[in-house]
Amino acid sequence: MLTGTRSTPVKWRPRSNQFSPPSSPSSPPLPPRNTVSSPMQALRLQKKHPEVTQDEMFDLINRFNAIHTDTPGRIDKSSVLQALQQSGESYDQARETLKHVSVDASGKVELEDWVELNVKLRTQSKVSVLPTRAGKVTVQGSNANVSHTINEDERTEFTNHINGVIENDPDIGSRFPIPTTTMQIFDECRDGLILCKLINDSVPDTIDTRVLNIPTARKPLNAFKMTENNNIVITSAKAIGCSVVNIGPSDIAEGREHLILGLIWQIIRRGLLAQVDIKLHPELYRLC
């Protein structure tokens, strides 16, 4: 009688699919880009602006698509001005020309606005669009029939002051220094943050900075958040003794030069006068 070990039945197991592609790590998301590249749209824009050749029109579209934006097809004004400045255009020239472009209520520049802006910059005279006489600059008001005059020296010195006192701020320090030879200071004030920081510099702890809307690289401020900041500016400026008659949050958001400059002057004056104290300057007793 034969004896031996019993064989254990072997279970069949399917082989792994050796042809399946290896899993690759997910690639990081690409930054938002504009999606305006239709040849038909380029031809339509060229028909609207016959002075622009086909090659020039495609070049304008490519430049528009190259501008970073979080809303494809719509670009913030500040990004547009920065792109034009990098291409050699004067900041003030581009800024004033943009006022005459029919941008919608959102304030975002679309492709048609971008083309219209570049055509206006190309065809208009290279003479400064900001008339200057005896150190005073004339700027456009709320409509074409209204103009205001601001002092160029005041704008320069106020910008220098702001650069000096807020340049190391943890929230908006990356914006500084602001050029003193252009109107950029008024665009930087549009979201209310610089004015809020300036108020706190003049009268410390006036504004609790935790209530401010701070933009991030991935989430810029929308119009609603900017309005909230500007309401804080107006309320706080009034609380420290500034006159805010005829100044609304929309005036700051639209960069009204004469109103913003007047408000900056009042805030700085409030801070300077606070230092006129006999405890800080005992020599003042001689004036009595």
SEMARSE-863762 format. One record per residue: x, y, z of N, C-alpha, C in turn. Coordinates in steps of 0.2 Angstrom, whole numbers, padded with zeros to 4 digits, always signed. Layout:
<dodrens>
XYZXYZXYZ/...
</dodrens>
This chain:
<dodrens>
+0004-0006+0000+0000+0000+0000+0004+0006+0000/+0003+0010-0005+0007+0016-0005+0005+0022-0001/+0009+0025+0002+0008+0030+0007+0011+0037+0004/+0008+0042+0005+0012+0049+0003+0007+0055+0006/+0010+0060+0005+0007+0066+0007+0001+0068+0002/-0004+0071+0004-0009+0073+0000-0007+0080-0003/-0008+0080-0010-0007+0087-0013-0012+0092-0011/-0010+0098-0010-0015+0103-0009-0017+0106-0015/-0024+0107-0017-0026+0110-0023-0023+0117-0023/-0021+0119-0029-0018+0126-0030-0024+0130-0033/-0025+0136-0030-0030+0140-0032-0027+0145-0037/-0031+0145-0043-0029+0150-0048-0030+0157-0047/-0025+0161-0047-0025+0168-0046-0024+0172-0053/-0028+0177-0054-0027+0180-0061-0021+0185-0060/-0017+0185-0065-0011+0189-0065-0013+0196-0066/-0009+0201-0063-0010+0208-0064-0009+0210-0071/-0013+0215-0073-0012+0217-0080-0006+0221-0080/-0001+0218-0084+0005+0221-0084+0006+0227-0089/+0000+0227-0093+0000+0233-0098-0004+0239-0095/-0006+0239-0089-0009+0245-0087-0004+0250-0085/-0006+0256-0087-0001+0262-0087+0000+0264-0079/+0006+0265-0077+0008+0267-0070+0004+0273-0068/+0002+0273-0062-0002+0279-0060+0003+0285-0059/+0002+0291-0061+0006+0296-0061+0003+0301-0056/+0007+0305-0053+0005+0310-0048+0001+0315-0051/-0004+0318-0048-0008+0323-0052-0004+0329-0052/-0005+0332-0058-0001+0338-0059-0004+0344-0056/-0001+0349-0054-0004+0355-0051-0008+0359-0056/-0014+0361-0054-0018+0365-0058-0015+0371-0061/-0016+0372-0068-0013+0377-0071-0017+0384-0069/-0013+0390-0069-0016+0396-0068-0022+0398-0072/-0027+0401-0070-0032+0403-0075-0030+0407-0081/-0032+0406-0086-0031+0409-0092-0037+0412-0096/-0036+0417-0100-0041+0419-0104-0043+0414-0110/-0049+0413-0112-0050+0408-0117-0053+0412-0123/-0050+0417-0125-0053+0421-0131-0048+0420-0136/-0049+0416-0141-0045+0415-0147-0048+0413-0153/-0055+0414-0153-0058+0413-0159-0056+0417-0165/-0055+0414-0171-0053+0418-0177-0059+0422-0179/-0065+0420-0178-0071+0424-0180-0071+0430-0176/-0070+0429-0170-0070+0435-0165-0064+0440-0167/-0059+0437-0169-0053+0442-0171-0055+0446-0178/-0058+0442-0182-0061+0445-0189-0066+0451-0187/-0070+0449-0182-0076+0454-0181-0073+0460-0177/-0068+0459-0173-0064+0465-0170-0061+0469-0175/-0058+0466-0180-0054+0469-0185-0059+0473-0190/-0064+0471-0191-0069+0474-0195-0072+0481-0191/-0072+0480-0184-0074+0486-0180-0068+0491-0180/-0062+0488-0180-0056+0493-0180-0052+0492-0186/-0054+0494-0192-0050+0493-0198-0043+0495-0198/-0041+0500-0194-0034+0502-0194-0029+0497-0191/-0032+0492-0188-0028+0487-0185-0027+0481-0190/-0021+0479-0192-0021+0473-0197-0022+0467-0193/-0023+0461-0197-0024+0455-0195-0019+0452-0190/-0013+0453-0192-0007+0451-0187-0007+0455-0181/-0008+0461-0181-0009+0465-0175-0014+0463-0171/-0020+0462-0174-0026+0460-0170-0024+0453-0166/-0021+0448-0169-0020+0442-0166-0014+0443-0161/-0010+0448-0162-0005+0450-0157-0008+0453-0151/-0013+0457-0152-0017+0460-0146-0021+0454-0142/-0024+0450-0146-0027+0444-0142-0022+0440-0138/-0017+0439-0141-0012+0435-0137-0009+0438-0131/-0008+0445-0132-0006+0449-0126-0012+0449-0121/-0018+0449-0123-0024+0449-0118-0024+0442-0115/-0023+0437-0118-0023+0430-0115-0017+0429-0111/-0012+0432-0111-0006+0431-0107-0007+0434-0100/-0011+0439-0099-0012+0442-0093-0016+0437-0088/-0013+0436-0082-0016+0432-0077-0022+0435-0075/-0027+0431-0074-0034+0433-0071-0037+0427-0068/-0041+0428-0063-0045+0423-0060-0052+0423-0063/-0054+0427-0067-0060+0427-0071-0059+0427-0078/-0058+0421-0081-0056+0420-0089-0060+0425-0093/-0057+0429-0097-0060+0433-0102-0062+0440-0099/-0060+0441-0093-0061+0448-0089-0055+0449-0085/-0052+0455-0085-0046+0456-0082-0047+0463-0078/-0044+0463-0072-0045+0469-0067-0041+0474-0070/-0043+0481-0069-0040+0487-0072-0033+0487-0070/-0031+0486-0064-0024+0486-0061-0020+0482-0065/-0022+0475-0067-0018+0471-0071-0017+0473-0078/-0022+0476-0081-0022+0479-0087-0016+0485-0088/-0017+0489-0083-0012+0495-0082-0005+0492-0081/-0004+0487-0077+0003+0485-0076+0005+0481-0083/+0001+0478-0086+0003+0475-0093+0005+0480-0098/+0001+0485-0098+0003+0491-0103+0009+0494-0101/+0010+0495-0094+0016+0499-0092+0022+0494-0094/+0022+0488-0093+0027+0483-0095+0029+0483-0102/+0024+0485-0106+0025+0485-0113+0028+0492-0116/+0029+0497-0111+0032+0503-0113+0027+0509-0113/+0021+0508-0111+0016+0514-0111+0016+0517-0104/+0015+0524-0104+0015+0528-0098+0009+0526-0094/+0010+0525-0088+0005+0523-0083-0001+0528-0083/+0001+0535-0083-0005+0540-0082-0008+0540-0089/-0004+0539-0095-0008+0539-0101-0013+0534-0102/-0011+0528-0100-0015+0522-0100-0021+0523-0096/-0020+0525-0090-0025+0526-0085-0030+0531-0087/-0028+0537-0090-0033+0542-0092-0037+0539-0098/-0033+0536-0103-0037+0533-0109-0042+0528-0107/-0040+0524-0102-0045+0519-0099-0052+0522-0097/-0051+0528-0095-0057+0531-0092-0062+0532-0098/-0060+0532-0104-0064+0534-0110-0066+0527-0114/-0064+0522-0111-0066+0515-0113-0073+0513-0110/-0077+0510-0114-0084+0508-0111-0083+0502-0107/-0080+0502-0101-0080+0496-0097-0087+0495-0093/-0089+0489-0093-0095+0488-0089-0095+0489-0082/-0101+0488-0079-0102+0490-0072-0097+0486-0067/-0095+0480-0069-0091+0476-0065-0084+0479-0064/-0082+0483-0069-0075+0486-0069-0070+0482-0072/-0072+0476-0074-0067+0471-0078-0066+0473-0085/-0060+0472-0087-0059+0474-0094-0059+0467-0099/-0064+0467-0104-0064+0462-0108-0060+0463-0114/-0060+0458-0119-0056+0458-0125-0058+0464-0129/-0064+0466-0130-0066+0472-0134-0064+0478-0131/-0064+0478-0124-0061+0484-0121-0054+0485-0122/-0050+0479-0121-0043+0479-0122-0041+0481-0129/-0044+0479-0134-0043+0481-0141-0044+0489-0142/-0050+0491-0139-0052+0498-0140-0047+0502-0136/-0044+0500-0130-0039+0504-0126-0033+0505-0130/-0031+0499-0133-0024+0499-0137-0025+0503-0143/-0030+0503-0146-0031+0507-0152-0031+0515-0151/-0035+0516-0145-0035+0523-0143-0028+0526-0141/-0024+0521-0138-0017+0523-0136-0013+0524-0142/-0014+0520-0147-0010+0521-0153-0011+0527-0157/-0018+0529-0157-0020+0534-0162-0019+0541-0159/-0020+0541-0152-0020+0548-0149-0013+0551-0149/-0013+0557-0147-0006+0561-0147-0002+0558-0141/+0004+0558-0142+0008+0556-0136+0010+0562-0131/+0007+0568-0132+0007+0573-0127+0003+0571-0121/+0005+0573-0115+0002+0570-0109-0006+0572-0109/-0010+0567-0107-0017+0568-0107-0019+0571-0101/-0014+0573-0096-0015+0576-0090-0013+0583-0090/-0017+0588-0092-0014+0595-0093-0012+0597-0086/-0005+0600-0086-0002+0602-0080+0000+0610-0081/-0001+0614-0076+0000+0621-0077+0002+0623-0070/+0008+0626-0069+0010+0629-0063+0010+0624-0057/+0012+0617-0059+0012+0612-0053+0005+0610-0052/+0000+0611-0056-0007+0609-0054-0009+0604-0060/-0012+0599-0058-0014+0594-0063-0022+0594-0064/-0024+0594-0070-0032+0594-0071-0034+0587-0073/-0039+0584-0069-0041+0577-0070-0048+0578-0071/-0051+0573-0075-0058+0572-0076-0062+0571-0070/-0068+0573-0070-0073+0572-0065-0077+0566-0066/-0083+0567-0063-0088+0561-0064-0091+0561-0071/-0090+0566-0075-0092+0565-0082-0087+0570-0086/-0088+0570-0093-0084+0573-0097-0084+0581-0097/-0089+0584-0094-0090+0591-0093-0088+0593-0086/-0085+0589-0082-0083+0591-0075-0075+0589-0075/-0071+0594-0072-0064+0593-0071-0062+0596-0064/-0057+0593-0062-0054+0595-0055-0047+0596-0055/-0044+0600-0051-0037+0602-0051-0034+0599-0044/-0029+0596-0045-0025+0594-0039-0018+0596-0039/-0015+0597-0033-0008+0600-0033-0003+0594-0034/+0001+0594-0039+0006+0589-0040+0011+0588-0034/+0013+0594-0031+0018+0593-0025+0014+0589-0020/+0008+0591-0018+0004+0587-0013+0004+0580-0014/+0002+0578-0020+0002+0571-0022+0009+0567-0021/+0014+0571-0023+0021+0568-0022+0022+0567-0015/+0021+0572-0011+0023+0572-0004+0019+0567+0000/+0013+0567-0001+0008+0562+0002+0010+0555+0001/+0012+0554-0006+0014+0547-0008+0020+0545-0004/+0025+0550-0003+0031+0549+0000+0030+0547+0008/+0025+0551+0011+0023+0550+0018+0020+0543+0018/+0016+0541+0014+0012+0534+0014+0018+0529+0013/+0022+0530+0009+0028+0525+0008+0032+0524+0014/+0033+0529+0018+0037+0529+0024+0034+0525+0029/+0027+0526+0030+0024+0524+0036+0021+0517+0036/+0019+0515+0029+0016+0509+0029+0020+0503+0025/+0026+0505+0023+0030+0500+0018+0031+0494+0021/+0031+0493+0028+0033+0487+0031+0026+0483+0034/+0020+0486+0032+0014+0483+0034+0014+0475+0032/+0012+0471+0036+0012+0464+0035+0006+0462+0030/+0001+0466+0029-0004+0464+0024-0003+0467+0017/-0001+0473+0017+0000+0477+0010+0007+0479+0009/+0011+0477+0013+0018+0480+0012+0021+0478+0005/+0018+0473+0002+0021+0471-0005+0019+0476-0010/+0015+0481-0009+0013+0486-0014+0018+0491-0014/+0022+0492-0009+0027+0498-0009+0034+0496-0011/+0037+0501-0013+0035+0509-0014+0031+0510-0019/+0026+0515-0018+0022+0517-0024+0025+0523-0027/+0025+0523-0034+0029+0528-0038+0026+0535-0036/+0030+0540-0035+0028+0547-0033+0027+0551-0039/+0028+0549-0045+0028+0553-0051+0022+0551-0056/+0018+0546-0053+0012+0544-0057+0006+0545-0052/+0000+0543-0055-0007+0544-0052-0008+0537-0049/-0003+0532-0048-0005+0526-0046-0007+0526-0038/-0005+0531-0034-0007+0531-0027-0015+0531-0027/-0019+0534-0032-0026+0534-0031-0029+0527-0033/-0026+0523-0037-0028+0516-0039-0026+0512-0033/-0021+0513-0030-0019+0508-0024-0024+0509-0018/-0027+0515-0018-0032+0517-0013-0039+0514-0014/-0040+0511-0020-0047+0509-0022-0050+0504-0017/-0046+0500-0014-0049+0494-0010-0049+0496-0003/-0047+0502-0001-0048+0505+0006-0043+0503+0011/-0039+0498+0009-0034+0496+0014-0028+0501+0016/-0026+0504+0011-0021+0509+0012-0023+0515+0017/-0029+0517+0015-0032+0522+0019-0034+0520+0026/-0036+0514+0027-0037+0511+0034-0030+0511+0038/-0025+0508+0034-0019+0508+0038-0016+0515+0039/-0017+0520+0035-0015+0527+0036-0019+0530+0042/-0025+0528+0043-0029+0531+0049-0027+0528+0055/-0025+0521+0055-0022+0518+0061-0015+0521+0063/-0011+0523+0058-0005+0526+0059-0006+0533+0062/-0011+0537+0060-0012+0544+0063-0015+0543+0070/-0020+0539+0070-0023+0538+0077-0023+0531+0078/-0018+0528+0082-0018+0521+0083-0024+0517+0086/-0025+0511+0083-0031+0507+0086-0038+0510+0084/-0038+0514+0079-0045+0517+0077-0049+0511+0074/-0045+0507+0070-0049+0502+0066-0046+0495+0069/-0050+0491+0070-0048+0484+0072-0047+0480+0065/-0040+0479+0063-0039+0476+0057-0042+0469+0055/-0044+0466+0061-0047+0460+0059-0054+0460+0055/-0057+0466+0055-0063+0467+0051-0062+0469+0044/-0056+0470+0042-0054+0472+0035-0054+0466+0031/-0056+0467+0025-0055+0461+0020-0049+0462+0016/-0044+0457+0017-0038+0457+0014-0037+0452+0008/-0035+0454+0003-0034+0450-0003-0029+0445-0002/-0029+0440-0006-0024+0435-0006-0022+0434-0014/-0016+0430-0015-0014+0429-0022-0020+0425-0026/-0023+0421-0022-0028+0416-0026-0035+0419-0025/-0036+0424-0021-0043+0427-0020-0043+0434-0019/-0043+0438-0025-0043+0445-0024-0050+0448-0022/-0050+0454-0020-0056+0457-0017-0061+0458-0023/-0067+0457-0022-0072+0459-0027-0075+0465-0025/-0080+0468-0029-0083+0475-0028-0086+0475-0021/-0089+0470-0019-0093+0470-0012-0088+0471-0007/-0083+0467-0007-0078+0467-0001-0074+0474-0001/-0073+0477-0007-0070+0483-0007-0074+0489-0004/-0081+0488-0006-0086+0493-0003-0086+0492+0005/-0086+0486+0007-0085+0486+0015-0079+0489+0018/-0074+0488+0014-0068+0492+0017-0068+0499+0016/-0071+0502+0011-0072+0509+0010-0077+0512+0015/-0082+0508+0017-0087+0511+0022-0083+0511+0029/-0079+0507+0030-0075+0507+0036-0070+0513+0036/-0067+0515+0030-0063+0521+0029-0067+0527+0031/-0073+0528+0028-0077+0534+0029-0079+0535+0036/-0082+0529+0039-0084+0529+0046-0078+0531+0051/-0073+0528+0050-0067+0529+0054-0064+0536+0053/-0064+0538+0047-0061+0545+0046-0065+0550+0049/-0072+0549+0049-0077+0554+0052-0076+0554+0060/-0074+0548+0062-0073+0547+0070-0067+0551+0072/-0062+0551+0068-0056+0555+0071-0056+0562+0069/-0062+0565+0066-0062+0572+0065-0061+0574+0058/-0061+0570+0053-0061+0572+0046-0068+0573+0043/-0068+0578+0039-0074+0579+0035-0075+0575+0029/-0080+0571+0029-0081+0566+0024-0088+0568+0020/-0089+0574+0020-0095+0577+0016-0094+0575+0008/-0099+0573+0005-0099+0571-0002-0094+0566-0004/-0091+0562+0001-0087+0556-0001-0091+0550+0001/-0091+0546-0004-0095+0539-0003-0090+0534-0005/-0092+0527-0003-0087+0522-0005-0086+0521-0012/-0091+0523-0016-0090+0522-0023-0085+0527-0026/-0084+0533-0023-0079+0538-0025-0072+0535-0024/-0071+0532-0018-0064+0529-0017-0063+0523-0022/-0068+0519-0023-0067+0513-0027-0066+0515-0034/-0069+0521-0036-0067+0523-0043-0061+0527-0044/-0058+0528-0038-0051+0532-0038-0052+0539-0040/-0057+0543-0037-0058+0550-0038-0052+0554-0035/-0048+0556-0039-0042+0559-0037-0043+0565-0032/-0047+0570-0033-0047+0576-0029-0050+0574-0022/-0055+0569-0022-0058+0567-0016-0053+0563-0011/-0050+0558-0015-0045+0554-0011-0039+0558-0008/-0037+0563-0012-0031+0567-0010-0033+0571-0004/-0039+0574-0004-0042+0578+0001-0042+0574+0007/-0045+0568+0007-0045+0563+0013-0039+0562+0015/-0034+0560+0011-0027+0558+0013-0024+0564+0017/-0025+0570+0015-0022+0576+0018-0025+0577+0025/-0032+0576+0026-0035+0577+0032-0032+0571+0037/-0031+0565+0035-0029+0560+0039-0022+0561+0042/-0018+0563+0037-0011+0565+0039-0010+0571+0044/-0014+0576+0042-0015+0582+0047-0017+0580+0054/-0022+0575+0054-0024+0573+0061-0018+0570+0065/-0014+0566+0061-0009+0562+0064-0003+0567+0066/-0002+0572+0062+0004+0577+0064+0002+0581+0070/-0005+0584+0070-0007+0588+0075-0007+0584+0082/-0008+0578+0082-0008+0574+0088-0001+0574+0091/+0004+0575+0087+0011+0576+0090+0012+0583+0093/+0008+0587+0092+0009+0594+0095+0006+0594+0102/+0010+0592+0107+0008+0591+0114+0014+0594+0118/+0012+0597+0123+0017+0600+0127+0021+0595+0131/+0018+0589+0132+0022+0584+0135+0028+0581+0131/+0026+0581+0124+0031+0579+0119+0036+0584+0117/+0034+0590+0118+0038+0596+0116+0037+0601+0121/+0041+0601+0126+0040+0606+0132+0042+0613+0130/+0046+0614+0124+0048+0620+0122+0042+0624+0120/+0036+0621+0119+0030+0625+0117+0028+0630+0122/+0030+0629+0128+0028+0634+0133+0030+0641+0132/+0035+0642+0128+0037+0648+0126+0032+0652+0122/+0028+0649+0119+0023+0652+0114+0017+0655+0119/+0017+0653+0125+0012+0656+0129+0013+0663+0131/
</dodrens>
